[in-house]
């Protein structure tokens, strides 16, 4: 275990060491290994990756059960993927070091918020379709009805995390990366939800109508 001088990043130092060691000819019978903090970080990263995969799989199963379809859940899961862009934008804007453990926890929390907002929008659009509206009319009406709840959810979440983002105490520094991941991810995820979900919904409707038309022509051809 080694200590890093204040103002330096342990991850960057180890990355530089890896580059140097890759070009170094080790004597026969000798090998090197990064242990200590790096080893623990690798194990934690592996654990968070598995946890994220399990979470996404469970969410997908629940959504497929809810919608009785694979297509619409894929749109919702895509919104989770794109919302992570906000996480990295937040890290870049605040110039915060990338902390794998806490950033990963923030992304896992972010997935739940984004899925909830997307689910509300898709469910409302489906209800509009059952009432006889076209796909475009349904997503337009659903966006108007659910715009305020989705926006308020995101703003209140970010507002609740703001004190932690502005805190400069030693205790708060440990949790700030998680707050940045969740806060900025939720804000960007709101834009993704309000733009990507309606676009994906309309694309799915176009694809469905396209294949339905082909199937209808095939059936009519066989009837002749």
N, C-alpha and C positions, 0 to 999 in steps of 0.2 A: 504494500500500500504506500502511496506517495502523496504528498500534499502539493497543491498547485498555488502559485503565487497569486494574490488578489489581482484581478484585472485580466487574467488569462482563463481560457476555457479548456477544461480537461479533455473534452471530446476532440477539439481541434489539435491539441498537442499530441494525443494518441494517434490521430489520423496522420499527422506529419511523421510520427515515429514509424507507423506502418509503411509509409512510402520509403523511408530511409532503410528499414529492415528488409524490404522487398529487394532492394538493390545491393544488399550486403551478403557476401559469400560466407555462410556459417562454416566453421571448421567441422570436419567429419565427426559425427557422434554427438554434436551439440544441436539443440533446438531452442526456440524461444516461444513464449506464450504470454498473452496479455491476461492478467488475472486481477484480483481485487475488484475495484469499482467497475472495470470494463466487463469482467465476467458476470458480476451481479446484474449489470445493466442488460447484457445479452439475454440472461435468463428471464428477466422481467419483461423485456421486449417480446420474447417468445410466448410468455404467458398471456400478455395483453393481446397479441395477435390471435392466439387461440380463443380468448374470451370474445374478441370482436367477431370472429367467424361464427362462433356459437350463437352470439346475440343476433347477428344478421340472419342466420339460418332459422332461429326461432321466430323472428319478426316475419320472415318470408312465409313460414308455415302458417302463422296466424292470419296473415293477409290473404293467402291463397284460400284458406278456409272461409274467410269473411266474404271475399268476392267471387269464390268458386271459379277462379280464372288465374292464369299465370301472367297475362299481359299487363294488367293494371298494377299488380304488385311490383313488377319490374320497373315501372315508371317511378313508383314511390322509392324503391331502393336506389334508383339512379339519382334521385334528389339528395339522398344521403351522401352518395359519392361526391357529387358536385359541391355540396355544402362544405366539404373539407377544404375547398379552395379558400374559404373565408378564414379558416384556422391559420393557414400559412400567410395569408395577407395580414392578419392580426399580428403574427410574430414579426413580419417584416416592418409593419408600421410602428410597432412599439420597440423594435430592435431588441427583442428579448431572445436570449439563448434558447435553442431548441432542446427542451428537456423531454426525453422520450417517455418516461413513466407518467408524468403529470399531463403532458399533452395527449398521451394515449387515453388516459382516463377521461379527459375533457371531450375527446372525439366520441368515445363510447356514450357519454351523457348526451352529446349533441345528437347522436343518431335517434334517440328516443324522442327528442323535441321535434326534429324535422319530420319523422314518420308521423307523429301525431297531427301536425299541421297539414301534411300532405293527405293523410287519411280523411280528415274533415272535408277537404276540398273535393276529393274524388267521390266520397260518399254522397255529398250534396249534389254533385253533377249527375251521379247515377240516379238519384231520386228525381231530378229534373227530367232525365230521359224517360223514366217510367211514367211521368206525367204527360208525355207526348212531345217534348221539345226535341229539336235537332241537337246534334253534338255541339255545334258552335253556340247555339242558344243556351244549352245547358251549362257549358263551362263559363260562358260570359255571366250568366245569372249566378252561378255558384261563386265565382270570383267576387262579384259585388256583395253577395250575402256574407261571405266568410272573410272578406278583406280585413274588416275591423278586428274580429277575434284573433286572426293570425298575427296581425300587426301588433296588437296589444300584448299577446303572449311573448313575442320577440322583444318588444321594448321593455316590458316589465322584467323579463329575464336579464336583459343587459343592464337595466337600472339596478337590479339587485346585486349584480356582480361588480358594479362600478366602484363602490367603496374599497373592495379588495384590489381592484386594478390601480387605484390611486394611492393605496397604502404603501408606505416605504419602510415599515418595520422589518426586522429580520425574520420574524415569524411569518409575516405575510408573503415575503419573497419566495417562500417554498411553494405556496399555493397559486401565485400569480400566473404561471404558465397554464395551469388548468383553467383559471378564470378567463384568460385570453382565448384559449381554444374554444370554450363554450360560448363566451360572449360574442366574439366576432364571427364564430361559426353560425350562431343563431341569426345574427343580422344578415349575413350573406345567404343563409339557408332560407330566409323569408323571401328574398328576391328569386331564389331558385324555385321555391314552391309556387310563387305567384306567376312565374313565367314558364318554367319547364313543365310543370304538371299540366296546364291547359294545352300547351303545344303537343306534349306526348299523348294526351287524351285524344286530340283531333287526329294525330297521325295514326293512332290505333284504329280510330273509326274509319279513316280512309282505307287502311289496309284491310279491315274487316269487310267493307263494302266492295273492295276490289276482288277479294277471293269469293265473296258471296255471289258477285256477278259472274265470275268464271264458273262456279259450281252450278248456277242457274242455267247458263248456256250449255253446259255439259249434260244436265238433266233433260233440258228441252231437246237436245240433239239425240239423246238416247230414246226419247219418247217418239221421235219421228221414225 
